């Protein structure tokens, strides 16, 4: 697979033996011409190789890595399969009516100048900003009519100025001709930059691959939480750091928080910032998904934290990346699809969103992959590292894998695969049935040692 070759090249080590990696199955699985399931499977296989590199450092042995493309497809829409225990003794799907209503508004709508524009309404405060620009009611028909009154680029600029979220739908060729597209095209899919010197830090001799690795997760809503959840699958101690009352999507919190703990810190207060710095001083990984520059204003820039904790791995996850004219903009899954050409070629009839959050999940797994590679480098040669991934880079990566013809409109994951992949867990957040880890390793089975926590249920301290 071309995707796997590109990913393993980032690793910078000898190519694994041909019988070490097994990817079973192929697209189409979901109703899209893009090879999103195969691409996700390649990223997950690369995660497995990186875990195996660490395992070899600990034990001298390598592992076999296996991933089923059908299960990778399911992982791209795992929140859809989340079920909560019902009073009748069974389980029922978790339904968020408010999110489903906003999803109907988050579509590529025609504009006055013959193009399409995709506004985003993911959280209430962002929705209010976009609706304020459009001057319409919160309904699909109201948004459609309002967007039709604008030229696409004028609307994009107005929503950007209002600090909302939305983008003109571009072809891939147009995106790569844009100044921002050119900036991203000049960078690797996963950026790993050494930002400080420190001595080597070998992995613990015993236990799972990431036993003893401490991860601070300051992210929310898909890509960032997926990155940290993936590290938890391999033994890392992951502590989520949020704030009481921070807007969230409840089903996403449940589905992406397996294996983690959760605490609250108010970073607007000196006490909260001091508390976070104390945690950082004893951490191995710091993962954040704020717009570029936001955390730096609070004293949490990569270089600041690398000075506080030499050897820290700092993961930054964003929509548009850290450089270029759009780097300050907010962005979600659908924006990554809209600007990179995926939405533009979503169907023969016209622009269409993917049937899964492929940019988000792929970015999350890429973030975990970058962290694993940086941890391995730290163990060999020391140093602090800044890892960067973005939704737009992931969209460009998916687009590079090409498309398929004749995909059935009702294509979807086999229900039997879902049933075989589901597990049950019970904790402070409730009792749920959900997808388990989909990656398979021959010696260290990926799993979570604790269920999803209730937000803020833990103290801001390491175990």
C-alpha positions in Angstrom: 0.0 0.0 0.0 1.3 3.5 -0.9 0.0 4.8 2.4 2.0 2.3 4.5 5.2 3.1 2.6 4.8 6.8 3.2 4.1 6.2 6.9 7.0 3.9 7.5 9.4 6.3 5.8 8.6 8.8 8.6 9.8 6.2 11.1 13.4 6.5 9.7 14.4 2.9 10.5 14.9 -0.3 8.6 11.7 -1.5 6.9 10.1 -4.3 8.9 10.2 -7.9 7.6 7.5 -8.6 5.0 5.7 -11.1 7.3 5.6 -8.7 10.2 2.6 -6.6 9.0 -0.7 -8.1 7.9 -3.5 -5.9 6.5 -6.6 -7.9 5.7 -9.4 -6.7 3.4 -9.8 -3.7 1.1 -12.1 -0.8 0.2 -14.9 -0.1 -0.6 -16.4 -0.7 2.8 -18.1 2.6 3.5 -20.2 4.6 1.0 -17.5 6.8 -0.4 -15.1 6.6 -3.4 -12.2 7.5 -1.2 -10.1 4.7 0.4 -10.6 5.8 3.9 -10.7 2.4 5.5 -7.5 1.2 3.9 -5.8 4.4 4.8 -6.9 4.2 8.4 -5.7 0.5 8.5 -2.3 1.6 7.2 -2.0 4.2 10.0 -3.0 1.7 12.6 -0.5 -0.8 11.2 2.2 1.9 11.5 1.2 2.5 15.1 1.6 -1.3 15.7 5.1 -1.2 14.1 6.1 1.8 16.4 4.8 -0.2 19.4 6.8 -3.1 18.2 10.0 -1.0 17.9 9.5 -0.1 21.6 8.8 -3.7 22.5 12.0 -4.7 20.8 13.9 -2.1 22.9 12.5 -3.6 26.1 12.7 -7.3 25.3 14.8 -7.8 22.1 11.7 -9.3 20.4 9.5 -8.0 17.6 5.8 -8.6 17.2 3.5 -9.4 14.4 1.1 -6.6 13.5 -2.4 -7.3 12.1 -5.3 -5.1 11.2 -8.6 -5.9 9.5 -9.7 -3.1 7.1 -13.3 -3.8 8.1 -12.5 -3.1 11.7 -10.5 0.0 10.7 -13.7 1.2 8.9 -15.7 0.6 12.1 -13.1 2.6 14.1 -13.7 5.6 11.9 -17.2 5.9 13.2 -16.9 4.2 16.5 -19.2 6.7 18.3 -22.1 5.5 16.1 -21.8 2.0 17.8 -21.8 3.3 21.4 -24.7 1.8 23.5 -25.7 2.5 27.1 -27.2 0.1 29.5 -31.0 0.4 29.7 -33.3 -0.2 32.6 -34.6 -3.4 30.9 -31.3 -5.1 31.3 -30.1 -4.6 27.7 -28.3 -1.8 25.8 -29.7 1.0 23.6 -28.0 3.3 21.2 -26.8 6.7 22.6 -28.7 9.3 20.6 -27.8 13.0 20.7 -30.8 14.8 19.1 -29.1 18.2 19.3 -26.0 17.0 17.5 -28.0 15.3 14.8 -29.9 18.5 14.2 -26.7 20.6 13.8 -25.3 17.9 11.5 -28.1 18.5 9.1 -27.0 22.1 8.9 -23.3 21.3 8.4 -23.5 20.5 4.7 -21.9 21.9 1.5 -24.5 24.5 0.5 -24.6 26.3 -2.9 -23.4 30.0 -2.9 -24.4 33.0 -5.0 -21.2 32.7 -7.1 -21.9 29.0 -8.1 -19.6 27.4 -5.5 -20.3 25.6 -2.3 -19.7 26.6 1.3 -19.7 24.3 4.4 -20.5 26.1 7.7 -19.9 24.3 11.0 -22.1 24.3 14.1 -20.3 21.8 16.3 -20.6 23.6 19.7 -23.2 26.1 20.8 -20.9 29.2 21.1 -19.4 28.5 17.6 -22.8 27.9 16.1 -24.0 31.3 17.5 -21.1 33.0 15.8 -21.8 31.4 12.4 -25.6 32.0 12.7 -24.8 35.6 13.6 -22.9 36.1 10.3 -25.6 34.3 8.3 -28.4 36.1 10.1 -30.7 33.1 10.0 -32.5 30.6 12.2 -30.8 27.4 13.3 -32.3 25.0 10.6 -31.0 23.4 7.5 -33.4 25.3 5.3 -32.6 28.6 7.0 -28.8 28.0 6.6 -29.3 26.9 2.9 -31.1 30.1 2.1 -28.7 32.3 3.9 -25.6 30.8 2.4 -27.1 31.3 -1.1 -26.9 35.0 -0.6 -23.1 35.0 -0.2 -20.1 34.6 -2.5 -18.1 31.7 -1.0 -14.8 33.5 -0.2 -16.6 36.5 1.2 -18.6 34.2 3.6 -15.4 32.4 4.5 -13.7 35.7 5.4 -16.7 36.9 7.4 -16.9 33.8 9.5 -13.2 33.8 10.1 -13.4 37.4 11.3 -16.2 36.4 13.7 -14.0 33.5 15.0 -16.5 31.0 13.7 -15.9 27.9 11.6 -16.6 27.3 8.0 -14.9 27.0 4.6 -15.5 27.2 0.9 -15.4 23.8 -0.8 -12.3 23.5 -2.9 -11.0 21.1 -5.4 -7.8 19.4 -4.5 -6.0 21.2 -7.3 -7.3 24.6 -6.1 -6.2 23.7 -2.5 -2.7 22.8 -3.6 -2.5 26.1 -5.5 -3.5 28.1 -2.4 -0.7 29.6 -0.3 -1.8 27.5 2.7 -2.0 24.3 0.7 1.5 24.9 -0.6 2.8 25.3 2.9 1.3 22.0 4.0 2.5 20.2 0.9 6.0 21.2 1.8 5.8 19.5 5.2 5.8 15.8 6.2 2.5 14.2 7.1 3.7 13.9 10.7 6.2 16.5 11.8 8.7 15.5 14.6 11.0 18.4 15.6 13.7 18.2 18.2 13.2 21.3 20.4 15.6 20.6 23.3 18.5 18.5 24.6 18.2 15.9 27.4 19.7 12.5 28.2 18.2 9.3 26.9 15.3 7.9 28.9 15.0 4.1 28.4 11.6 2.4 28.7 10.8 0.4 31.8 12.2 -3.1 31.6 9.0 -4.9 32.4 5.3 -4.5 31.8 3.4 -3.4 28.7 5.1 -1.3 25.9 4.1 2.1 27.5 4.1 1.1 31.1 5.5 4.1 33.1 4.7 6.6 30.3 2.6 9.6 31.6 0.4 11.5 29.2 -1.4 14.7 29.8 -4.4 15.0 27.4 -5.7 18.6 27.1 -7.8 17.9 24.0 -11.5 17.3 23.2 -13.7 16.1 20.4 -12.1 13.3 18.4 -8.6 13.7 17.0 -6.8 14.6 20.2 -8.7 12.2 22.5 -8.2 9.4 20.0 -4.4 10.0 20.1 -4.3 9.7 23.9 -6.8 6.8 23.9 -4.4 5.0 21.5 -1.5 5.5 23.9 -3.6 4.2 26.8 -4.3 1.0 24.7 -0.6 0.2 25.1 -0.2 0.9 28.8 0.3 4.7 29.2 -1.1 6.5 32.2 -3.3 9.1 30.5 -4.7 12.0 32.6 -7.3 14.2 30.9 -7.1 17.9 31.9 -10.3 19.9 31.3 -12.4 22.6 32.9 -15.7 22.3 34.7 -18.4 23.5 32.2 -16.3 23.2 29.1 -18.6 22.5 26.1 -18.4 18.9 25.1 -20.2 16.3 23.0 -21.1 13.7 25.6 -21.1 10.6 23.4 -17.6 11.5 22.0 -16.4 11.9 25.6 -17.5 8.4 26.5 -16.2 6.8 23.3 -12.8 8.4 23.3 -12.0 8.3 27.1 -11.5 4.6 27.6 -8.4 3.9 29.7 -8.0 7.4 31.0 -8.5 9.4 34.2 -10.0 12.9 34.3 -9.3 16.1 36.3 -10.3 19.7 36.2 -7.9 22.7 36.3 -8.7 26.3 35.6 -5.9 27.5 33.4 -7.2 31.1 33.6 -6.2 31.1 37.3 -2.6 31.2 38.7 -3.4 28.1 40.8 -4.6 26.2 37.8 -1.6 27.1 35.7 0.7 26.1 38.6 -1.1 22.8 39.0 -0.6 22.0 35.3 3.1 22.9 35.4 3.5 20.5 38.4 1.9 17.8 36.3 4.1 18.6 33.3 7.2 18.4 35.4 6.6 14.7 35.9 5.0 13.9 32.5 6.4 12.3 29.4 3.8 13.5 26.9 1.8 16.7 26.7 -1.0 16.6 24.1 -3.1 19.8 23.2 -5.5 20.8 20.5 -5.8 24.5 20.9 -5.4 27.0 18.1 -1.7 27.7 17.5 -0.4 30.3 20.0 -3.3 30.0 22.5 -1.4 28.0 25.1 1.8 30.0 24.5 -0.1 33.0 25.9 -0.5 31.1 29.2 3.2 30.0 29.4 2.7 26.5 27.9 4.5 26.8 24.5 6.5 23.7 23.5 9.8 25.4 24.3 8.6 26.6 27.7 7.5 23.1 28.7 10.6 21.5 27.3 12.6 23.8 29.5 10.4 22.9 32.5 10.6 19.2 31.7 13.6 18.2 29.5 12.7 15.1 27.5 9.0 16.1 27.1 7.1 15.0 24.0 4.7 17.8 23.0 1.9 16.9 20.6 0.0 19.7 18.8 -3.2 18.8 16.9 -5.0 21.4 14.8 -7.1 21.7 11.7 -4.8 23.8 9.4 -1.4 23.1 10.9 1.0 25.5 12.7 2.2 27.6 9.7 0.5 29.4 6.8 -2.2 32.0 6.4 -5.0 29.8 7.7 -3.2 28.4 10.8 -5.1 30.7 13.2 -8.5 29.4 12.0 -10.7 27.0 13.9 -11.6 23.8 12.1 -13.4 20.5 12.5 -13.6 17.2 10.6 -15.9 18.6 7.9 -13.6 21.6 7.3 -10.7 19.3 6.6 -12.8 17.5 4.0 -14.1 20.8 2.5 -10.8 22.5 1.8 -8.6 19.5 0.7 -10.8 18.3 -2.2 -12.5 15.3 -0.5 -15.9 17.0 -0.2 -15.6 18.4 -3.7 -15.4 14.9 -5.1 -17.6 13.2 -2.6 -20.1 12.0 -5.2 -20.9 12.1 -8.9 -23.8 14.4 -8.1 -21.7 17.1 -6.4 -20.0 17.9 -3.1 -20.7 15.4 -0.3 -19.3 14.8 3.1 -17.7 11.5 4.0 -19.8 8.9 5.8 -17.3 8.8 8.7 -15.0 11.2 10.5 -12.0 10.0 8.6 -9.9 13.2 9.0 -10.4 13.3 12.7 -9.7 9.6 13.5 -6.8 9.4 11.0 -5.3 12.5 12.6 -5.6 11.1 16.1 -3.9 7.8 15.1 -1.2 9.8 13.3 -0.7 11.9 16.5 -0.2 8.7 18.5 2.2 7.4 15.9 4.3 10.5 16.0 4.4 10.4 19.8 5.5 6.7 19.7 8.3 7.5 17.3 9.4 10.5 19.4 9.4 8.4 22.6 11.6 5.8 20.8 14.0 8.5 19.7 14.1 9.9 23.2 15.0 6.4 24.6 17.8 6.1 22.0 19.3 9.5 21.9 17.5 11.8 24.3 15.9 15.1 23.6 12.6 16.9 23.8 10.3 16.7 20.7 7.4 18.6 19.2 5.0 16.4 17.1 2.5 18.1 14.8 -0.4 16.7 13.0 -3.5 18.3 11.4 -6.8 17.5 9.9 -5.8 19.1 6.6 -2.7 17.0 6.3 -4.8 13.9 6.9 -7.3 15.0 4.3 -4.5 15.5 1.8 -3.1 12.1 2.7 -6.5 10.4 2.2 -6.8 12.2 -1.2 -3.4 10.9 -2.3 -4.5 7.3 -2.0 -6.9 7.7 -4.9 -10.5 6.7 -5.5 -12.7 3.8 -6.5 -15.5 3.6 -9.0 -18.9 2.0 -8.6 -19.1 2.1 -4.8 -22.6 1.0 -3.6 -24.6 3.9 -2.1 -25.5 1.7 0.9 -22.0 0.3 1.6 -21.3 -0.1 5.3 -19.5 -2.1 7.9 -20.7 -5.7 8.2 -22.9 -5.9 11.4 -21.1 -9.1 12.3 -17.8 -7.2 12.5 -19.3 -4.7 14.9 -20.6 -7.5 17.2 -17.2 -9.2 17.1 -15.4 -6.0 18.0 -17.7 -4.7 20.8 -16.8 -5.0 24.4 -18.6 -3.8 27.6 -17.3 -1.6 30.4 -18.7 -0.1 33.5 -17.4 2.9 35.6 -18.4 6.2 37.1 -19.6 7.4 33.7 -22.0 4.5 33.4 -22.2 1.1 31.8 -21.6 1.0 28.0 -21.1 -1.4 25.1 -18.6 0.0 22.6 -15.9 -1.0 20.2 -12.7 -2.3 21.6 -9.2 -1.7 20.2 -9.0 -2.9 16.6 -5.3 -3.3 16.2 -3.8 -6.8 16.9 -0.3 -7.5 18.2 1.1 -11.0 18.7 2.6 -10.4 22.2 1.0 -7.3 23.8 -2.7 -7.3 23.2 -4.0 -3.7 23.1 -6.5 -3.0 25.8 -7.7 -0.4 28.3 -7.2 -1.1 32.0 -9.9 1.3 33.2 -13.3 2.4 31.9 -14.3 5.9 30.8 -14.2 8.2 33.8 -16.7 10.8 34.8 -15.3 14.2 33.9 -13.4 15.8 36.7 -13.6 12.6 38.9 -9.9 12.3 39.6 -7.4 14.5 41.4 -4.8 16.4 39.3 -1.9 14.0 40.3 0.0 11.1 38.9 -0.6 7.6 40.1 
